[in-house]
Every structure is written in structure tokens, then in C-alpha cells.
Amino acid sequence: MSFDVLQEKIIEKQNPTVAGLDARIEYVPEHIRKACYEQYGLSLRGACEAIWQFNVGLIDALCGVVPAVKPQAAYYENLGWRGMELLERTIRYAKGKGLFVIADIKRGDIGSTATAYAEGWLSGVPVEGEVFKSFDADCVTLNGYMGSDSIKPFLEAAKGEDKCAFVLVKTSNPGSGELQDLKLADGRTIYEAMGELNESIAAGTQGKYGFTMAGAVTGATYPEQIQELRARLPHTFFLVPGYGAQGGTAADVKHAFNEKGHGAIVNSSRGIMCAWKKTGNNGLDFAQAARDAAIAMRDDIAQFVTVL
């Protein structure tokens, strides 16, 4: 199962973290933006080329430190078709560098529509009897709050590809409790029910490390809830956003891991991508600054989590 691949990359790097690639144009250093605008004009094409160069520099700097990257589709979709082509290129380049790629798409649909999304992002699309890969990510994020039929098509697509998915369970945003914390008649919260449904849907797909192919998104900003969910969901791999810029700490995220330091990966996006803004070098050192920030994050978490 694909979470075996991710877990082994984490063990190899001794680093349970993922770097977000949420490449807004304002995150790109001025010297890159200026050069691309001079060549391609102040345009969507110029912006995409600037982000591409930024992404390549980040990936080259980070591939020896982090096991995975997580491009957020929204920051590419807002650039139109050029942005989506940029995302496809970015995924291909990252995989070529040996990185596990989590496409943060948060899709949440059912039936043939969910199947079409799953084909595009995971298994490939059939055309006249042949299958062609488009985005070809290793993993996607999903919104499963429409129920099991918004998750199953992705798991079906992932099964034949040794891929996987992370499903929203207890998210890191301040408003998550407005619905996710509501109590059901049996005393469980909605997020607890969602987590248990998710694990049951993927039952029987456990891999070498004991995790099913349906992981869960559990925010670092809610450490007590993460601890409860880890006890309830022993076979679920956690994606943990909210570290750093959103206020989550290494002491908070330790609750996502099991006794072997397995079963979770912690995300940082702006903290790594925008680390150059704190060095005073106008972004000329953006790649080294990102690498240094990723190493600092790894070492911070290592104070609380030992990966065996």
C-alpha cells in the first residue's frame, strides 16, 4: 500500500515532514519575478514561469531533507490552464527527484464525477482503450463529508496504483468545530464518526506498517483531539497541517504518531517557502533558506518524536 512507500521515505530521511508548495506569486523573490516578466510580460504566463523556477529551486534544495511535498491545487487553478500545466510539471519534477507527492485537492464528489477526479489525479484516464496519466500524484486530499461514496471511487483508483488518500477528519481551521465538534446521539463527535467511517471504508488494505490506504487530515492546532483520534484510529495515517504559521508546535504534533514514531506526516508551507523573507538577502538565498527551515523543523519535531 502507498502509505508503506511514504513511511519508508520518512524512515530513510528520519524526517516525518512534508513541504507545502502553495506558490502564490508574492512568495516568489523579486529577482525571479522581474526576469520572467521581462521575458514573458506581466501576464499569467510570466507568473507561471516565475513560480515554476521557484518550485524547481525549492524542490532541488529540499529533496535531500524532506520525504514529500504537497502542492495545493488552488494556487495553480487560479492561474488558469497555464497554472494547471505548471502543477503537472511540478508533480512530475518532484517525483523525478524521489519525492512523494500529495496533491492537496480536497475534492468531495460522488459517482461518476468522483471517478473522473480519481482518474485525473491518481489512476489515469482511459482513451480509446488506453490509459493516460495526467497529474499522476501519489496521494490526494479529499473531503469525505458527503459520505462513503465520496471516498470509495478514489480508493478504487488508488488500489491498482499503490496510491492513497487523506480524508478531512478534524481540520486545523478555527471554524472547524462549528460542525465537526457537534455531538451525535451516541455521544461521539462528528469528526470522531468521520474518522471511524474512514478507517472502516478502507479496512483490509493495511500495508507493512499497519496503515490503510485512507489516511486522515488532523490539525496540529487541536492536539487533544489528535491524541484521541490516534487512540481510536490505530490503522489510519495522519496528515497534520497547522504547524508553524497557524500556531501548532512540535509538542502538539507528537500526539499524531504511534509508539514507533510512525503513522503521521507534518506539513509546513509558508514557513519553508517564505523563509527567505527573514534572511535579509532579498530572496537571492531562497533555496538555502527553505532548506535551513526544513532542517530546523525536522530537528524541532525530533525533540518529541523518534522515528524507528
C-alpha positions in Angstrom: 0.0 0.0 0.0 1.1 3.5 -0.8 1.5 4.6 2.9 4.2 2.0 3.1 6.1 4.0 0.4 5.6 7.2 2.4 6.6 5.6 5.7 9.7 4.2 4.2 10.7 7.5 2.8 10.2 9.1 6.2 12.3 6.4 7.9 15.0 6.9 5.2 15.2 10.6 5.8 14.4 10.4 9.5 12.0 13.2 8.9 8.2 13.0 9.2 7.5 16.3 7.5 6.1 17.5 4.1 6.8 20.8 2.5 3.8 22.6 1.0 4.2 24.1 -2.5 1.5 26.8 -2.2 3.2 29.0 -4.7 1.4 32.4 -4.7 3.3 34.8 -6.9 4.1 37.1 -4.0 6.0 34.3 -2.4 8.5 34.3 -5.3 11.5 36.5 -4.8 11.6 39.7 -6.8 14.6 38.9 -9.0 12.8 35.8 -10.4 9.6 37.6 -11.0 11.3 40.5 -12.7 13.3 38.3 -15.0 10.2 36.3 -16.0 8.1 39.4 -16.6 10.8 40.9 -18.8 10.8 37.7 -20.9 7.1 36.9 -20.9 5.4 40.1 -19.9 3.4 40.9 -16.8 0.9 38.1 -17.6 -0.3 34.7 -16.4 2.4 33.2 -18.5 5.1 35.3 -16.8 3.7 34.5 -13.3 3.6 30.7 -14.1 7.2 30.8 -15.3 8.3 32.6 -12.2 6.5 30.1 -9.9 8.0 27.2 -12.0 11.5 28.5 -11.4 10.8 29.0 -7.7 9.3 25.5 -7.4 12.3 23.9 -9.1 14.7 25.7 -6.8 12.7 24.6 -3.7 12.5 21.0 -4.8 16.2 20.8 -5.6 17.0 22.3 -2.2 14.5 20.1 -0.2 14.7 16.7 -1.9 17.6 15.6 0.3 15.8 16.7 3.5 12.1 16.1 3.3 10.4 12.9 2.1 7.4 14.6 0.5 5.9 17.8 -1.0 2.3 18.9 -1.0 1.3 21.3 -3.9 -2.1 23.0 -3.1 -4.1 22.9 -6.3 -5.9 26.2 -5.6 -2.7 28.2 -6.2 -2.4 26.7 -9.6 -6.0 26.7 -10.6 -6.2 30.4 -10.1 -3.7 30.8 -12.9 -5.9 29.1 -15.4 -4.8 26.4 -17.8 -1.2 27.5 -17.6 -1.3 27.0 -13.9 -2.6 23.5 -14.2 0.1 22.7 -16.7 2.6 24.2 -14.2 1.1 21.9 -11.5 1.5 18.8 -13.7 5.1 19.8 -14.5 5.8 20.4 -10.8 4.5 17.0 -9.7 6.5 15.3 -12.4 9.7 17.1 -11.4 9.2 16.4 -7.7 8.6 12.6 -8.4 11.7 12.6 -10.6 13.6 13.8 -7.5 12.3 10.9 -5.5 9.8 12.8 -3.5 6.3 11.5 -2.5 3.7 13.9 -3.9 0.5 14.7 -2.0 -1.8 16.7 -4.3 -3.9 18.9 -1.9 -7.1 19.0 -4.0 -9.8 18.4 -1.3 -12.2 17.0 -3.8 -15.6 15.9 -2.4 -18.0 14.5 -5.0 -19.8 11.2 -5.8 -20.4 8.7 -8.5 -19.0 9.2 -12.0 -17.8 12.7 -11.1 -15.6 11.3 -8.2 -14.4 8.6 -10.6 -13.3 11.2 -13.1 -11.4 13.2 -10.5 -9.8 10.0 -9.3 -8.7 9.1 -12.8 -7.2 12.6 -13.4 -5.3 12.7 -10.1 -4.4 9.0 -9.5 -5.1 6.2 -11.9 -5.1 7.8 -15.3 -7.9 8.5 -17.8 -9.0 5.8 -20.4 -8.9 7.0 -24.0 -9.9 4.5 -26.7 -8.8 1.5 -24.7 -5.5 3.0 -23.5 -4.9 4.7 -20.1 -3.1 8.0 -20.0 -1.7 9.6 -16.8 -2.4 13.3 -16.3 -1.4 14.7 -12.9 -0.3 11.3 -11.5 0.1 12.3 -7.8 1.0 9.6 -5.2 -1.8 10.8 -2.9 -4.7 13.3 -2.8 -6.7 15.0 -0.1 -10.4 14.5 0.0 -13.5 16.0 1.7 -15.4 12.9 2.7 -18.2 14.6 4.5 -20.7 13.6 1.7 -20.2 10.1 2.9 -18.5 6.9 1.8 -19.4 7.3 -1.8 -17.2 10.4 -2.0 -14.2 8.3 -0.8 -14.6 4.9 -2.4 -14.0 5.9 -6.0 -10.6 7.4 -5.1 -9.6 4.3 -3.1 -10.6 2.1 -6.0 -8.5 4.2 -8.4 -5.6 4.2 -5.9 -5.7 0.5 -5.3 -4.3 -0.6 -8.6 -1.6 2.1 -8.5 -0.3 1.6 -4.9 -1.5 5.1 -4.1 -3.6 6.6 -1.3 -5.7 9.5 0.0 -6.0 11.7 3.1 -9.6 12.5 4.1 -10.6 15.5 6.2 -11.4 14.5 9.7 -10.5 17.2 12.3 -9.2 20.2 10.4 -6.9 22.9 11.7 -9.0 26.0 10.9 -10.7 27.9 13.7 -14.2 27.3 12.4 -13.8 23.5 12.2 -15.6 23.0 15.5 -18.8 24.6 14.2 -19.8 21.3 12.6 -17.0 18.8 13.3 -17.3 19.1 17.1 -21.1 18.6 17.3 -22.2 15.6 19.2 -24.2 12.7 17.8 -26.9 10.7 19.7 -24.3 8.1 20.7 -22.0 10.7 22.3 -19.4 10.8 19.5 -18.4 14.0 17.8 -18.9 14.3 14.1 -15.2 14.2 13.5 -14.8 11.0 15.5 -17.6 9.4 13.5 -15.9 10.6 10.3 -12.6 9.1 11.3 -14.1 5.8 12.2 -16.1 5.7 9.0 -13.0 6.5 7.0 -11.0 3.7 8.7 -13.8 1.2 8.2 -14.2 2.0 4.5 -10.5 1.1 4.0 -10.5 -1.9 6.3 -8.4 -4.8 4.9 -6.0 -2.5 3.0 -3.4 -2.4 5.7 0.2 -2.5 4.5 3.5 -3.5 6.0 3.3 -0.8 8.7 -0.3 -1.4 9.6 -2.0 1.6 7.9 -4.9 1.5 5.5 -4.8 3.4 2.2 -7.3 6.0 3.6 -5.4 8.5 5.8 -6.9 11.4 7.8 -6.2 15.1 8.0 -5.9 16.1 11.7 -4.9 19.6 12.5 -1.9 20.4 14.8 -4.0 23.2 16.3 -6.1 20.6 18.2 -3.6 18.4 20.0 -6.0 16.8 22.4 -8.3 15.8 19.6 -5.3 14.3 17.7 -4.4 12.3 20.7 -7.9 10.9 21.0 -8.0 10.1 17.3 -4.7 8.3 17.4 -6.1 6.0 20.0 -9.4 5.5 18.1 -7.8 5.0 14.7 -4.7 2.9 15.0 -4.6 1.9 11.3 -5.0 5.5 10.0 -2.1 7.5 8.7 -2.4 11.2 9.7 -1.6 14.3 7.6 -1.1 17.1 10.2 -1.4 20.7 8.9 -1.2 23.7 11.2 2.4 23.5 12.4 4.2 26.8 12.5 2.4 29.7 10.9 -1.0 28.5 12.2 0.3 28.0 15.7 0.8 24.3 16.0 4.0 23.2 17.8 6.2 20.1 17.8 4.9 19.3 21.3 1.4 19.4 19.8 2.1 17.2 16.7 3.8 14.4 18.7 0.3 13.0 19.6 -0.2 12.1 15.9 2.5 9.4 16.0 2.3 5.9 17.3 4.9 4.4 19.7 7.3 3.7 16.8 7.1 7.3 15.6 5.1 6.1 12.6 1.8 7.0 11.1 1.9 10.7 10.6 3.5 13.5 8.5 3.5 17.1 9.5 3.1 19.9 6.9 4.7 23.3 6.7 4.1 25.6 3.7 4.8 29.3 4.3 7.4 28.5 7.0 9.6 26.8 4.4 8.6 28.6 1.2 8.9 32.1 2.6 11.8 31.5 4.9 13.9 33.8 2.6 11.8 36.8 3.7 13.6 36.6 7.1 17.2 36.4 5.9 17.6 40.0 4.6 19.0 38.8 1.3 16.1 39.8 -1.0 15.4 36.2 -1.9 18.7 35.5 -3.5 19.1 32.7 -1.0 15.5 31.4 -1.1 16.6 27.8 -1.8 19.1 27.7 1.0 16.7 29.5 3.4 14.0 26.9 2.6 16.4 24.0 3.2 17.5 25.5 6.5 13.9 26.0 7.6 13.1 22.4 6.7 16.1 21.1 8.7 15.1 23.3 11.7 11.5 21.8 11.5 12.8 18.3 11.3 15.1 18.9 14.3 12.3 20.6 16.3 10.0 17.6 15.8 12.8 15.2 16.6 12.9 16.5 20.1 9.5 14.9 20.7 9.2 12.1 18.0 11.7 9.3 17.4 11.2 7.5 14.1 12.2 3.9 14.5 
